[in-house]
Amino acid sequence: MNKFNFLLLLIIIVLTACSKEEKEVSLIKETSQELEMISSYNEAYKSLREGDPFFAAKKFLEAELLYPQSTWAPKASLMASYSYYMQNYYTEATLNLERYLKTYPNDKNLPYAHYLIAMCYYESIEDEKRDSAPLFKAKEKFVFIIKNYPNTEFAIDANFKLNLIQDVLASKEMYLGRHYIKKGKWIAAINRFKVVTKDYDQTVFIEEALHRLVEINYKLGLTNESQKYANILGYNYLSSEWYKKSYKVFNKSYKAQLDNAIKKDKKEKKGVLKKFKKLFD
């Protein structure tokens, strides 16, 4: 064997040995990372169950960073977001969830991530006097879930939450409408109540909105317009207290007629009671 062939053989042996050693070191390193990741994940899960979601979020994120190539990494990221959500840190939870969606676009738990984002916005909703931004963001996200994941349990709850959001949005319009009535801003009030009749006609506020339109239009001398809304109210909600109020707008003697009818009914009942008693005297 000449000198050249000997050196070539030596290099091949050395490289093969190095490659084998590198694989072994790499395997040991990956195994070590995985064990550390599992340890952090288990510690995080334990903290969450024991009622310390803040520490749990920290450890879940730590587990994700220790072994980002692992199939456990996206799960750890989601659990960190859930931990934030549990302690009402909705901004932190949302930001981490948005990062998760970008980092793990093919993960099987995407529907849950979208649902948790929607819930973060939903839990941020306050009364009708406050900011409407969380309302519209929650609504948009729930609609997205229903459209993209219709056969999931998340879609079922999203439908329910959307109905509640519609009620809150309608209540905001009613609040503003009543406010404009107090200020004597009749056109602004009409516009708010019209929004309720158009966009939120399935909510509990539809009857009052129709009555307010009857009331304001009548006050402005728009009798035909007022009558139109009274007819709609009467046709759909004849037994409603709001229809009775609208009826009074056009019939000022309505209360007196109603009182007389009640008195007459009571008198007739007393007469029947007397006749009944006589049967056993």
Residue, then its C-alpha position, 0 to 999 in steps of 0.5 A: m500500500n503506497k503512502f497516498n492510499f494509506l493516508l486516504l484510508l486513515i482519513i476515512i477511518v478518522l472521519t467515520a469515527c468522528s461522525k459516529e462520535e458526533k451522532e452519539v453526542s447529538l443523541i445524548k444531547e437530544t435525550s438530555q433536552e427531552l428529559e429536561m423539557i418533560s421535567s419542566y412540563n410536569e412541574a408546570y402542570k403540577s403548579l397549574r393543578e395546585g393553583d399557581p398559574f403564573f409559575a405554571a406559565k413560566k415553566f410551560l414556556e421554559a419547556e417549549l424553549l428547552y426542546p422546540q423541535s419536540t412534538w411537546a413544544p406546541k402543547a407547552s406553548l398552548m398550556a402557557s397561554y391557558s395558564y395566562y388566561m386562568q389568571n386573567y392575563y388576557t393580553e399575555a395569553t393572546l400575544n402568546l397564542e398569536r405567536y403559537l399560530k405563526t410558529y406551529p401553523n400545522d399543529k393539530n390543536l389550532p382550533y383550540a388556539h383560535y377558541l382561546i383567543a376568542m375567549c380572551y376577548y370575550e372575557s374582556i367585555e364590559d358593560e354597555k358604557r365601555d369600549s366595544a373593541p373586545l366585543f367586535k374582536a370576540k365576534e369576529k373570532f367566533v365567526f371564524i371558528i364556526k366557519n372554519y371548524p364547524n364540526t367541533e365542540f368549539a363551534i357549538d359554544a361559539n354559536f352560544k357566545l355569539n348570541l350573548i354578544q348580540d345582546v350586549l351590542a344591542s344593549k349598547e345601541m339602546y343605551l346610546g339611543r336613550h342617552y340621545i332622547k334625554k339630550g333631545k337629539w331625536i334623529a341620533a336616537i332614531n338612528r340608534f334604535k333603527v340599528v337594533t331593529k335591523d341588526y339585532d332583531q333577535t335580541v330582547f331589545i327589539e320590542e323597546a326599540l320599536h316602541r321608541l321609534v313609535e314614540i319619537n316619530y310621533k313627537l316629531g309629527l311623523t305620524n305615518e312613520s310612527q304608525k308603521y312601527a306601531n303596526i310592526l310591534g302590534y303584529n309581532y308582540l301584541s301582548s308586550e308591555w311595550y305595545k301597550k305603551s305604544y298604543k297609549v301614544f295614539n290612544k290617550s284614553y287607553k289607560a282609562q279604558l283599561d282601568n274600566a275593563i279591569k273594574k268591570d271584570k272584578k265586579e263580574k267576578k264578585g257577582v259570580l262569587k255571590k251566586f256561588k255562595k248562595l248555593f250553599d247558604 
